[in-house]
Amino acid sequence: MTPSNSPAAGAVPTAIPGRFDLGTIGTGLAFAASLGELAEVLRAGGPAGTAVVQAPPGTGKTTLVPPLLANLASTPGLASIPGALRVVVTQPRRVAARAAARRLAALDGTQVGDRVGYTVRGERKAGPGTLVEFVTPGILLRRLLDDPGLETTGAVILDEVHERGLETDLLLGMLREVRQLRGDLSLVAMSATLDAPRFAALIGGAAPHATARGAADDGGGPAPVVDCPSALYPLEVQWAPAAVPRLDGRGVARGFLDHVADTAAGAHAAGVSRDPGTDALVFVPGAWEVSYVAARLRGRAASGTEVLELHGQVSPAEQDRAVSGRRQGGPARIIVSTDLAESSLTVPGVRLVIDSGLTREPRRDANRGMSGLVTVSCSRASAEQRAGRAARQGPGRVVRCYDQKSYGAAPAHVTPEINVADLTGAALTLACWGSPGGQGLALPDAPPPAAMAEAIEVLRELGAVAADGHPTGLGRTLARVPADPRLARALLDGAVAVGHHAAAEVVALVAGDQRAPGADLTRVLSTLRGGREPAARRWAEDVRRLETIARKESAAVGPSVVTAPVTSAESPGVVVALAFPDRVARRVPGDGPARYLLSSGTRAGLPAGSPLSGHEWLAVAEVSRAAGRDAAGTGALIRSAAPLTADLAQAAARHLLSDAVEAKFSQGRVTARREQRLGAISLSSTPVRPSPAEGRTAVARALSEEGLGTIGWSTAADALRRRLALLHRELGAPWPDVSERALLAALDTWLGPELEKMA
């Protein structure tokens, strides 16, 4: 492509003072050849100001598209964005947002925070002169709720839409509505996979899935799609399945992680012997697995090899170091990463990829009232994107630590988060947007009705939405807290009960991806307070931010439901119980492994040897499906919890308290007990004399469930009933209907006197 300074059709504005020099920025990037086409379609093609960019990772779309839109905003004759308004670009992860901003600023020859900046949770480097700002989807969602018109924004670029993150899906629908009010707002979606037509139909105004749900169609047709060919070099694929299963009852098997580490060490040593410039990228599913594999690699990799960790819990400085290229003359590197490095950023110098084939995805178990992250096989599309990281800058190699059969059995694409995740936070966002339950909003996939109904019910219990689904004042306050609505409410309630700082500590911990050894949340909290964990700095930043919010907003919830004094040791359990009252748990009596009954009715085990097993009451922050010894035959495992006292459990979950007489009919008589419960947990059970009404109810229930035979008909009574049935069938009235259905409907009439005696 030949750079041009003229605004002729199809030309790319570049090398003009005050604008981005796309000729220099695009040097060596495959997407530079597609810039002219994108500029043209944004100016005149299809629905003006919309486009879908489909390009594989590493082609340069994240680097080149934002400055192109910024240039179009200020080029006479080409402007599709009137005025010098900011271009906002979403990245699904904080490290990707920072890395993208840093790279574009470096290519532009400016400092981060000047013409190019970023805003992520707890960190902002942007100013009045910023033309391109990279943000996470959550940041943009909260901006939309505060400023639905995005008056200071001229264009929005949604990157990595193929990942189907819940927040990005919500943004697609909400921004489509903003464009119906602001035709001058440009909207570009960028995808690394072949699902571009789906997004083109959605943002361009011809979303078939949306119109079926009643959303308006602006009739503009699908947005234009701009493709870019893959820039991959030759890629060698090897299969190295482990002799042990990838998963066991506790999650990822340690034996498998040992295999991944040993495979990476051997493959990297062989690669470096052929090409000293070879760096390796190892994919494992979570932060704990990253730390485990990295620790083993440090003892097995070739001497002098630098082993780096890349996941959401390491410090920003460590993240930046991992995604930066090898220093001039520096040692060979092995970067162990979660799927953070799969598609949203490029790690320079990688010629070798070691893939565990596993990822962590959200899952919701409606039957047990559980939700959280589970480890599953990654999709084939994800596996291809991971492999492609090795062939961006030259011939590469991928070693898959699983067999071809497992690859073939994996899903073709990632599961959309909206279909499997807990939707409480999304439901609150939609309510505040004016689309309760997503009604009338064009989304890539409709939220599952049962999951959405459950989420709205949780919001009603929190006091966040009214009966009609629209937000209350408290709901709008909770929406401003960067945490799940239940944790947001616990932050504000807990600030009154245990203090602002203590509440912020626990909410920051539970909201993060911290693994609790032995499920003991208090142990992790103690370690973080001591600053010994790599995640301690990030956690401390989150605590400071949440504490500021708590001091500002806690008055919105009024007096706390916990009125008794709370010690510092009890604080974590109280805050967790305030967030998840349905997960307050009591130990089930008996020998053997520790089993707990949650107030929701779910039974779950504790990991063997957990220091929590001696506590009668727990506040459970995370519980998930599991098998094996730790689940203690319950089918579920407590992954994170804090101890609690009986009194504090009942105070935090007091809306679940019940006190009722439960009568039973058995063997011809009625008995009753007074049952005091906390949800499904029995607190006390005392024998009492049933009232006549309770007796009648018990008999009616027993007869309905077990049939009239429960009464024990005498021979004479049974014969009489048969004769009456014959007369009713043959002659009709006045002979009565004595069928089971008819007799059950008239119990008080024919069984009333006996019911009084039974009581």
Secondary structure by P-SEA (a helix, b strand, c coil): cccccccccccccccccccccccccccccccccaaaaaaaaaaccccccbbbbbbcccccccccaaaaaaaaaccccccccccbbbbbbbbccaaaaaaaaaaaaaaacccccccccccccccccccccccbbbbcaaaaaaaaaacccccccccccccccccccaaaaaaaaaaaaaaaacccbbbbbbbcccaaaaaaaaaacccaaaaaaccccccccccbbbbbcccccbbbbbbbbbcccccccccccaaaaaaaaaaaaaaaaaaaaacccbbbbbbbccaaaaaaaaaaaaacccccbbbbbbcccccaaaaaaaaccccccccbbbbbbccccccccccccccccccccbbbbbbbbcccccbbbbbccccaaaaaaaaacccccccbbbbbcccaaaaaaccccccccccccccaaaaaaaaaacccccccccccccccaaaaaaaaaaaaaaccccccccccaaaaaaaaccccaaaaaaaaaaaaaccaaaaaaaaaaaacccccccccaaaaaaaaaaccccaaaaaaaaaaaaaaaaaacccccccccccccccccaaaaaaaaaaccccccccccccccbbbbccccccccccccccccccccccccbbbbbbccccccccccccbbbbbcaaaaaaaacccbbbbbbbbbcccbbbbbbcccccccccbbbbbbbcaaaaaaaaaaaaaacccccccccaaaaaaaaaaaaaaaccccccccccaaaaaacccccaaaaaaaac
